[in-house]
Amino acid sequence: MKINKIVYVLVLLFFGNMKSQDLSKLQPYDAELTTVKYPFPVSFKTLKNQGQELKMAFMDEKPSKTNGKTIVLLHGKNFNGFYFEQTAKALLEEGFRVIMPDQIGFGKSSKPKQYQFSFQQLAENTKSILDDLKIEKFIVLGHSMGGMLATKMAVMYPNNIEKLILENPIGLEDYRNFSPYQNIDKLYASELKNTYQSYKDYQLKFYYDGKWKPEYEPWLNLVAGWTISKDFPITAWNAALTSDMIYTQPVVDDFEKIAVPTLLIIGTRDRTAIGKANAPKEMQPLMGLYQNLGKETQRKIPNSKLVELDNVGHSPHIEVFDRFIKPLLEFIKN
């Protein structure tokens, strides 16, 4: 984790002189995004697990007039709770209390050097926040990697979760069937190659169909800013550890175990698949076919409903918010 001394000095000077924040412009961010102001107040829970003390950030926003229900929004791998701002505001207007955690390894939460990442561990961490807040019943929405976590939570806590929403979750297929295993050292080396442009190219391809809008920039910059930070080695290391978790811990066998009412919101243009670049070329076109995966998954989950959004990519709540929020509200308000 050797850092170029010149870059390090420039980063320190930048942070020392920075007086305001503009998420539309790329700037270096430290590992816990301490200079980034989230849209709602951020609280921290101290976690003591795996022989270490960690901080888990979360936003807990209450509506002016409550309907008595709480919804937990679980972010994807290249994101944090911030990108749910528009979704949260719409839910608050409908009377929902909204909880938006940053998982360990993401956003404002701790970036441990060693951690046994598992969806069960992340589920326990998230549930412990809800326990502290005395929230016994709640709805869960998971996007991308958050969909894998939400799936695991639904299986682990069926008596607590009232409804489940999976928004373009990854893990709808077992990536081990397509792509060879990459050890963590290889994953880390790959993460260290990331730049603003590589992240943007990836998001253009899988999220936005090659069409970029200014409103996408903040979500890109929050991860791209780490690539020019002195803390890039530790954030890249955590990204490698969570990539390993996604690949080695499939949830496809959990879908049939889900006992709560479930809504799948699927942008059918999505082609996201972990390890696709390392898969044999003849296998790559068979991966991440969400126009098929959504239907296949809906058949596996009892008491589930599928809403397909044609010509929409990996992040419907960002790309086509109006089309996303309508079926979501219809499902959770009934």
Secondary structure as GFF3:
##gff-version 3
##sequence-region A 1 334
A	DSSP	alpha_helix	5	17	.	.	.	ID=ss1
A	DSSP	beta_strand	42	49	.	.	.	ID=ss2
A	DSSP	beta_strand	52	61	.	.	.	ID=ss3
A	DSSP	beta_strand	70	74	.	.	.	ID=ss4
A	DSSP	three_ten_helix	81	84	.	.	.	ID=ss5
A	DSSP	alpha_helix	85	93	.	.	.	ID=ss6
A	DSSP	beta_strand	97	101	.	.	.	ID=ss7
A	DSSP	alpha_helix	119	132	.	.	.	ID=ss8
A	DSSP	beta_strand	138	143	.	.	.	ID=ss9
A	DSSP	alpha_helix	145	156	.	.	.	ID=ss10
A	DSSP	beta_strand	161	167	.	.	.	ID=ss11
A	DSSP	three_ten_helix	175	177	.	.	.	ID=ss12
A	DSSP	alpha_helix	184	191	.	.	.	ID=ss13
A	DSSP	alpha_helix	196	206	.	.	.	ID=ss14
A	DSSP	three_ten_helix	214	216	.	.	.	ID=ss15
A	DSSP	alpha_helix	217	224	.	.	.	ID=ss16
A	DSSP	three_ten_helix	225	228	.	.	.	ID=ss17
A	DSSP	alpha_helix	232	248	.	.	.	ID=ss18
A	DSSP	three_ten_helix	252	257	.	.	.	ID=ss19
A	DSSP	beta_strand	262	267	.	.	.	ID=ss20
A	DSSP	three_ten_helix	276	278	.	.	.	ID=ss21
A	DSSP	three_ten_helix	284	286	.	.	.	ID=ss22
A	DSSP	alpha_helix	290	300	.	.	.	ID=ss23
A	DSSP	beta_strand	304	309	.	.	.	ID=ss24
A	DSSP	alpha_helix	316	319	.	.	.	ID=ss25
A	DSSP	alpha_helix	321	333	.	.	.	ID=ss26
###
